Amino acid sequence: MCYSAMVYAEYKKYVREHGALMDVNAYVKLFWWQQGRDPMKRPRAPRSMERELLNEGPSELADAIRRWDAHEISQLEQDIFKQRKRIADGERAMQSKPTKKAQEDVRIGSNKVEQAMRRLGDLKRSEAQPDDSRIYPGYYCPVMVWEDGRRVVKPMRYQCRMPGWTEAIERKYPGTYMARRDKLEESWGKLFGYSHGVMLATAFYEHVERDGQDVILEFRPETGQDLLAACLWSRSVEAGGNELLSFAAISDDPPAEVAAAGHDRCIVPIKPEHIDAWLKPDPKHLAEQYRILDDRERPYYEHRMAA
């Protein structure tokens, strides 16, 4: 299902190599900051995407990211203090009379401190790390679309909210980050032929079974080439009036080497010469869109255990 992917989260990659224009307004809406708004919920995005905006983005975006960082750092530090107190209380209780509650307080508190410290480190460090560009369902990343006669880059959430859905309906169908090629007209007919996009990726990750254990494998083109992943996207309005841009990557039967590694799906990377035809679909000529998907790039995917 391509539950995770390593993407190019920096918008300048799209601008420099694919002649796209950055939709500044869409980025500002996504990272918009207002002290005291309810809820104070930060959009999940790869750190490399945020770091580029901090260092090279428009001033209003850099300021918004700095405010989110400061707010989250404060929240994390408070939570670490709270969890360390929880651990200390549990350890004292264990010394006098061991109980299951005290054991759980120590275990859960320790896990939460570890998670918070890891996130705190991500927010405070300036150097890049390999996983800084990895996305999961619910994360935002750049997606290239066609708008006003040219290629445009917009930040979109990797999990598509189908047209007409509410947030409540969406929660019932958590798998909409992947659109099966054999279901494009049946399940995705409101988007296929209407709203197409491209996500730049370098690798994708899948759960497979190995010796009775669930493991995660990384699949990456042997040549190191970019993957122009074919996507469908949707524009909807949330309950509070905010615009939500969301997308799904199209998947198909896997090449032999992916199947041999234990997985039954693979993203569909289109060829560079098909980008504009894919981004400007005609719903009356779906056969042309299927032709683009079938005339795809076919790299050999090497795989390894993911870190």
Contacts in CASP RR format, 6 or more apart in sequence:
PFRMAT RR
TARGET T0000
AUTHOR 0000-0000-0000
METHOD contacts of the structure
MODEL  1
MCYSAMVYAEYKKYVREHGALMDVNAYVKLFWWQQGRDPMKRPRAPRSME
RELLNEGPSELADAIRRWDAHEISQLEQDIFKQRKRIADGERAMQSKPTK
KAQEDVRIGSNKVEQAMRRLGDLKRSEAQPDDSRIYPGYYCPVMVWEDGR
RVVKPMRYQCRMPGWTEAIERKYPGTYMARRDKLEESWGKLFGYSHGVML
ATAFYEHVERDGQDVILEFRPETGQDLLAACLWSRSVEAGGNELLSFAAI
SDDPPAEVAAAGHDRCIVPIKPEHIDAWLKPDPKHLAEQYRILDDRERPY
YEHRMAA
1 175 0 8 1.000
1 177 0 8 1.000
1 178 0 8 1.000
1 206 0 8 1.000
1 251 0 8 1.000
1 265 0 8 1.000
2 177 0 8 1.000
2 178 0 8 1.000
2 204 0 8 1.000
2 205 0 8 1.000
2 206 0 8 1.000
2 249 0 8 1.000
2 251 0 8 1.000
2 265 0 8 1.000
2 266 0 8 1.000
2 267 0 8 1.000
3 136 0 8 1.000
3 137 0 8 1.000
3 177 0 8 1.000
3 205 0 8 1.000
3 206 0 8 1.000
3 207 0 8 1.000
4 134 0 8 1.000
4 135 0 8 1.000
4 136 0 8 1.000
4 204 0 8 1.000
4 205 0 8 1.000
4 216 0 8 1.000
5 134 0 8 1.000
5 135 0 8 1.000
5 158 0 8 1.000
5 199 0 8 1.000
5 201 0 8 1.000
5 203 0 8 1.000
5 204 0 8 1.000
5 205 0 8 1.000
5 229 0 8 1.000
5 249 0 8 1.000
5 267 0 8 1.000
6 133 0 8 1.000
6 134 0 8 1.000
6 201 0 8 1.000
6 202 0 8 1.000
6 203 0 8 1.000
6 204 0 8 1.000
6 205 0 8 1.000
6 218 0 8 1.000
6 220 0 8 1.000
7 46 0 8 1.000
7 133 0 8 1.000
7 134 0 8 1.000
7 135 0 8 1.000
7 141 0 8 1.000
7 142 0 8 1.000
7 199 0 8 1.000
7 200 0 8 1.000
7 201 0 8 1.000
7 202 0 8 1.000
8 14 0 8 1.000
8 133 0 8 1.000
8 142 0 8 1.000
8 200 0 8 1.000
8 201 0 8 1.000
8 202 0 8 1.000
8 226 0 8 1.000
9 45 0 8 1.000
9 46 0 8 1.000
9 48 0 8 1.000
9 49 0 8 1.000
9 52 0 8 1.000
9 132 0 8 1.000
9 133 0 8 1.000
9 135 0 8 1.000
9 141 0 8 1.000
9 142 0 8 1.000
10 48 0 8 1.000
10 49 0 8 1.000
10 52 0 8 1.000
10 142 0 8 1.000
11 20 0 8 1.000
11 22 0 8 1.000
11 27 0 8 1.000
11 49 0 8 1.000
11 52 0 8 1.000
11 142 0 8 1.000
11 153 0 8 1.000
12 52 0 8 1.000
12 56 0 8 1.000
13 142 0 8 1.000
13 200 0 8 1.000
14 20 0 8 1.000
14 22 0 8 1.000
14 142 0 8 1.000
14 144 0 8 1.000
14 151 0 8 1.000
14 153 0 8 1.000
14 200 0 8 1.000
15 21 0 8 1.000
15 22 0 8 1.000
15 153 0 8 1.000
18 144 0 8 1.000
18 151 0 8 1.000
18 275 0 8 1.000
19 151 0 8 1.000
20 144 0 8 1.000
20 150 0 8 1.000
20 151 0 8 1.000
20 152 0 8 1.000
20 153 0 8 1.000
21 150 0 8 1.000
21 151 0 8 1.000
21 152 0 8 1.000
21 153 0 8 1.000
22 152 0 8 1.000
22 153 0 8 1.000
23 147 0 8 1.000
23 152 0 8 1.000
23 153 0 8 1.000
23 154 0 8 1.000
24 58 0 8 1.000
24 61 0 8 1.000
26 154 0 8 1.000
26 155 0 8 1.000
26 245 0 8 1.000
27 53 0 8 1.000
27 58 0 8 1.000
27 61 0 8 1.000
27 154 0 8 1.000
27 155 0 8 1.000
28 58 0 8 1.000
28 60 0 8 1.000
28 61 0 8 1.000
28 64 0 8 1.000
29 242 0 8 1.000
29 243 0 8 1.000
30 43 0 8 1.000
30 140 0 8 1.000
30 155 0 8 1.000
31 43 0 8 1.000
31 53 0 8 1.000
31 61 0 8 1.000
31 64 0 8 1.000
31 65 0 8 1.000
31 68 0 8 1.000
32 64 0 8 1.000
33 63 0 8 1.000
33 64 0 8 1.000
33 67 0 8 1.000
33 68 0 8 1.000
35 67 0 8 1.000
40 71 0 8 1.000
42 68 0 8 1.000
42 71 0 8 1.000
42 72 0 8 1.000
43 140 0 8 1.000
43 157 0 8 1.000
44 138 0 8 1.000
44 139 0 8 1.000
44 140 0 8 1.000
45 139 0 8 1.000
45 140 0 8 1.000
45 141 0 8 1.000
45 155 0 8 1.000
46 132 0 8 1.000
46 133 0 8 1.000
46 134 0 8 1.000
46 135 0 8 1.000
46 139 0 8 1.000
46 141 0 8 1.000
47 122 0 8 1.000
47 132 0 8 1.000
48 128 0 8 1.000
48 132 0 8 1.000
48 133 0 8 1.000
49 133 0 8 1.000
49 140 0 8 1.000
49 141 0 8 1.000
49 142 0 8 1.000
49 155 0 8 1.000
50 65 0 8 1.000
50 68 0 8 1.000
51 126 0 8 1.000
51 128 0 8 1.000
51 132 0 8 1.000
53 61 0 8 1.000
53 62 0 8 1.000
53 65 0 8 1.000
54 62 0 8 1.000
54 65 0 8 1.000
54 66 0 8 1.000
55 62 0 8 1.000
69 123 0 8 1.000
72 119 0 8 1.000
72 123 0 8 1.000
73 120 0 8 1.000
73 123 0 8 1.000
73 124 0 8 1.000
76 116 0 8 1.000
76 119 0 8 1.000
76 120 0 8 1.000
76 123 0 8 1.000
77 120 0 8 1.000
79 112 0 8 1.000
79 116 0 8 1.000
80 113 0 8 1.000
80 116 0 8 1.000
80 117 0 8 1.000
80 120 0 8 1.000
83 109 0 8 1.000
83 110 0 8 1.000
83 112 0 8 1.000
83 113 0 8 1.000
83 116 0 8 1.000
84 113 0 8 1.000
86 105 0 8 1.000
86 108 0 8 1.000
86 109 0 8 1.000
87 105 0 8 1.000
87 106 0 8 1.000
87 109 0 8 1.000
87 110 0 8 1.000
87 113 0 8 1.000
89 102 0 8 1.000
89 105 0 8 1.000
90 102 0 8 1.000
90 105 0 8 1.000
90 106 0 8 1.000
91 102 0 8 1.000
91 106 0 8 1.000
93 99 0 8 1.000
93 101 0 8 1.000
93 102 0 8 1.000
93 105 0 8 1.000
94 102 0 8 1.000
94 103 0 8 1.000
94 106 0 8 1.000
122 132 0 8 1.000
130 307 0 8 1.000
131 307 0 8 1.000
133 202 0 8 1.000
134 205 0 8 1.000
135 141 0 8 1.000
135 158 0 8 1.000
136 158 0 8 1.000
137 158 0 8 1.000
137 159 0 8 1.000
137 174 0 8 1.000
137 175 0 8 1.000
137 177 0 8 1.000
138 157 0 8 1.000
138 158 0 8 1.000
138 159 0 8 1.000
138 177 0 8 1.000
139 157 0 8 1.000
139 158 0 8 1.000
140 155 0 8 1.000
140 156 0 8 1.000
140 157 0 8 1.000
140 158 0 8 1.000
141 155 0 8 1.000
141 156 0 8 1.000
141 158 0 8 1.000
141 199 0 8 1.000
142 153 0 8 1.000
142 154 0 8 1.000
142 155 0 8 1.000
142 156 0 8 1.000
142 199 0 8 1.000
142 200 0 8 1.000
143 153 0 8 1.000
143 154 0 8 1.000
143 155 0 8 1.000
143 156 0 8 1.000
143 197 0 8 1.000
143 198 0 8 1.000
143 199 0 8 1.000
143 231 0 8 1.000
143 233 0 8 1.000
143 245 0 8 1.000
143 247 0 8 1.000
144 151 0 8 1.000
144 152 0 8 1.000
144 153 0 8 1.000
144 197 0 8 1.000
144 198 0 8 1.000
144 199 0 8 1.000
144 200 0 8 1.000
144 275 0 8 1.000
144 279 0 8 1.000
145 151 0 8 1.000
145 152 0 8 1.000
145 154 0 8 1.000
145 195 0 8 1.000
145 196 0 8 1.000
145 197 0 8 1.000
145 198 0 8 1.000
145 233 0 8 1.000
145 279 0 8 1.000
146 152 0 8 1.000
146 196 0 8 1.000
146 276 0 8 1.000
146 279 0 8 1.000
146 280 0 8 1.000
151 275 0 8 1.000
151 276 0 8 1.000
151 279 0 8 1.000
154 245 0 8 1.000
155 245 0 8 1.000
156 233 0 8 1.000
156 245 0 8 1.000
156 246 0 8 1.000
156 247 0 8 1.000
157 244 0 8 1.000
157 245 0 8 1.000
157 246 0 8 1.000
157 247 0 8 1.000
158 177 0 8 1.000
158 246 0 8 1.000
158 247 0 8 1.000
158 248 0 8 1.000
158 249 0 8 1.000
159 170 0 8 1.000
159 174 0 8 1.000
159 175 0 8 1.000
159 176 0 8 1.000
159 177 0 8 1.000
159 246 0 8 1.000
159 248 0 8 1.000
160 176 0 8 1.000
160 177 0 8 1.000
160 179 0 8 1.000
160 191 0 8 1.000
160 232 0 8 1.000
160 233 0 8 1.000
160 234 0 8 1.000
160 246 0 8 1.000
160 247 0 8 1.000
160 248 0 8 1.000
161 167 0 8 1.000
161 170 0 8 1.000
161 176 0 8 1.000
161 234 0 8 1.000
161 236 0 8 1.000
161 244 0 8 1.000
161 246 0 8 1.000
162 170 0 8 1.000
162 173 0 8 1.000
162 176 0 8 1.000
162 190 0 8 1.000
162 191 0 8 1.000
162 234 0 8 1.000
163 190 0 8 1.000
163 191 0 8 1.000
163 234 0 8 1.000
163 236 0 8 1.000
164 236 0 8 1.000
165 236 0 8 1.000
166 239 0 8 1.000
167 238 0 8 1.000
167 239 0 8 1.000
170 176 0 8 1.000
176 248 0 8 1.000
177 248 0 8 1.000
177 249 0 8 1.000
178 248 0 8 1.000
178 249 0 8 1.000
178 250 0 8 1.000
178 251 0 8 1.000
178 265 0 8 1.000
179 187 0 8 1.000
179 188 0 8 1.000
179 191 0 8 1.000
179 192 0 8 1.000
179 231 0 8 1.000
179 232 0 8 1.000
179 248 0 8 1.000
179 249 0 8 1.000
179 250 0 8 1.000
179 251 0 8 1.000
180 187 0 8 1.000
180 250 0 8 1.000
180 251 0 8 1.000
180 252 0 8 1.000
180 265 0 8 1.000
181 250 0 8 1.000
181 251 0 8 1.000
181 252 0 8 1.000
181 268 0 8 1.000
181 293 0 8 1.000
182 252 0 8 1.000
184 192 0 8 1.000
184 232 0 8 1.000
184 250 0 8 1.000
185 192 0 8 1.000
185 286 0 8 1.000
188 232 0 8 1.000
188 248 0 8 1.000
191 232 0 8 1.000
191 233 0 8 1.000
191 234 0 8 1.000
192 232 0 8 1.000
192 281 0 8 1.000
192 286 0 8 1.000
192 289 0 8 1.000
193 281 0 8 1.000
193 282 0 8 1.000
193 283 0 8 1.000
193 286 0 8 1.000
193 289 0 8 1.000
194 281 0 8 1.000
194 283 0 8 1.000
195 232 0 8 1.000
195 233 0 8 1.000
195 234 0 8 1.000
195 235 0 8 1.000
196 230 0 8 1.000
196 231 0 8 1.000
196 232 0 8 1.000
196 233 0 8 1.000
196 278 0 8 1.000
196 279 0 8 1.000
196 280 0 8 1.000
196 281 0 8 1.000
196 289 0 8 1.000
197 230 0 8 1.000
197 231 0 8 1.000
197 232 0 8 1.000
197 233 0 8 1.000
197 247 0 8 1.000
197 278 0 8 1.000
197 279 0 8 1.000
198 228 0 8 1.000
198 229 0 8 1.000
198 230 0 8 1.000
198 231 0 8 1.000
198 270 0 8 1.000
198 275 0 8 1.000
198 278 0 8 1.000
198 279 0 8 1.000
199 228 0 8 1.000
199 229 0 8 1.000
199 231 0 8 1.000
199 247 0 8 1.000
199 249 0 8 1.000
200 226 0 8 1.000
200 227 0 8 1.000
200 228 0 8 1.000
200 229 0 8 1.000
201 226 0 8 1.000
201 227 0 8 1.000
201 229 0 8 1.000
201 267 0 8 1.000
201 269 0 8 1.000
202 220 0 8 1.000
202 221 0 8 1.000
202 224 0 8 1.000
202 226 0 8 1.000
202 227 0 8 1.000
203 218 0 8 1.000
203 219 0 8 1.000
203 220 0 8 1.000
203 221 0 8 1.000
203 227 0 8 1.000
204 218 0 8 1.000
204 219 0 8 1.000
204 227 0 8 1.000
204 266 0 8 1.000
204 267 0 8 1.000
205 216 0 8 1.000
205 217 0 8 1.000
205 218 0 8 1.000
205 219 0 8 1.000
205 306 0 8 1.000
206 216 0 8 1.000
206 217 0 8 1.000
206 219 0 8 1.000
206 263 0 8 1.000
206 265 0 8 1.000
207 214 0 8 1.000
207 215 0 8 1.000
207 216 0 8 1.000
208 214 0 8 1.000
208 215 0 8 1.000
208 216 0 8 1.000
208 217 0 8 1.000
208 261 0 8 1.000
208 262 0 8 1.000
208 263 0 8 1.000
209 215 0 8 1.000
209 262 0 8 1.000
215 305 0 8 1.000
216 305 0 8 1.000
216 306 0 8 1.000
217 261 0 8 1.000
217 262 0 8 1.000
217 263 0 8 1.000
217 303 0 8 1.000
217 304 0 8 1.000
217 305 0 8 1.000
217 306 0 8 1.000
218 303 0 8 1.000
218 304 0 8 1.000
218 305 0 8 1.000
218 306 0 8 1.000
219 258 0 8 1.000
219 261 0 8 1.000
219 263 0 8 1.000
219 266 0 8 1.000
219 301 0 8 1.000
219 302 0 8 1.000
219 303 0 8 1.000
220 301 0 8 1.000
220 302 0 8 1.000
220 303 0 8 1.000
220 304 0 8 1.000
221 227 0 8 1.000
221 299 0 8 1.000
221 300 0 8 1.000
221 301 0 8 1.000
221 302 0 8 1.000
222 299 0 8 1.000
222 300 0 8 1.000
222 301 0 8 1.000
222 302 0 8 1.000
223 299 0 8 1.000
223 300 0 8 1.000
224 299 0 8 1.000
225 297 0 8 1.000
225 299 0 8 1.000
227 267 0 8 1.000
227 269 0 8 1.000
227 297 0 8 1.000
227 299 0 8 1.000
228 269 0 8 1.000
228 270 0 8 1.000
228 271 0 8 1.000
228 272 0 8 1.000
228 275 0 8 1.000
228 297 0 8 1.000
229 249 0 8 1.000
229 250 0 8 1.000
229 267 0 8 1.000
229 268 0 8 1.000
229 269 0 8 1.000
229 270 0 8 1.000
230 249 0 8 1.000
230 250 0 8 1.000
230 267 0 8 1.000
230 268 0 8 1.000
230 269 0 8 1.000
230 270 0 8 1.000
230 278 0 8 1.000
230 292 0 8 1.000
230 293 0 8 1.000
230 296 0 8 1.000
231 247 0 8 1.000
231 248 0 8 1.000
231 249 0 8 1.000
231 250 0 8 1.000
232 247 0 8 1.000
232 248 0 8 1.000
232 250 0 8 1.000
233 245 0 8 1.000
233 246 0 8 1.000
233 247 0 8 1.000
233 248 0 8 1.000
234 245 0 8 1.000
234 246 0 8 1.000
234 247 0 8 1.000
235 243 0 8 1.000
235 244 0 8 1.000
235 245 0 8 1.000
236 243 0 8 1.000
236 244 0 8 1.000
236 246 0 8 1.000
237 243 0 8 1.000
237 244 0 8 1.000
238 244 0 8 1.000
249 267 0 8 1.000
249 268 0 8 1.000
250 267 0 8 1.000
250 268 0 8 1.000
250 293 0 8 1.000
251 265 0 8 1.000
251 266 0 8 1.000
251 267 0 8 1.000
251 268 0 8 1.000
252 265 0 8 1.000
252 266 0 8 1.000
252 268 0 8 1.000
252 293 0 8 1.000
253 259 0 8 1.000
253 264 0 8 1.000
253 265 0 8 1.000
253 266 0 8 1.000
254 263 0 8 1.000
254 264 0 8 1.000
254 265 0 8 1.000
254 266 0 8 1.000
255 266 0 8 1.000
255 298 0 8 1.000
255 300 0 8 1.000
255 301 0 8 1.000
257 300 0 8 1.000
257 301 0 8 1.000
257 302 0 8 1.000
257 303 0 8 1.000
258 266 0 8 1.000
258 301 0 8 1.000
258 303 0 8 1.000
261 303 0 8 1.000
266 301 0 8 1.000
268 293 0 8 1.000
268 296 0 8 1.000
269 296 0 8 1.000
269 297 0 8 1.000
269 299 0 8 1.000
270 278 0 8 1.000
270 292 0 8 1.000
270 293 0 8 1.000
270 296 0 8 1.000
270 297 0 8 1.000
271 292 0 8 1.000
271 295 0 8 1.000
271 296 0 8 1.000
271 297 0 8 1.000
274 292 0 8 1.000
274 295 0 8 1.000
277 288 0 8 1.000
277 292 0 8 1.000
278 289 0 8 1.000
278 292 0 8 1.000
281 288 0 8 1.000
281 289 0 8 1.000
282 288 0 8 1.000
END
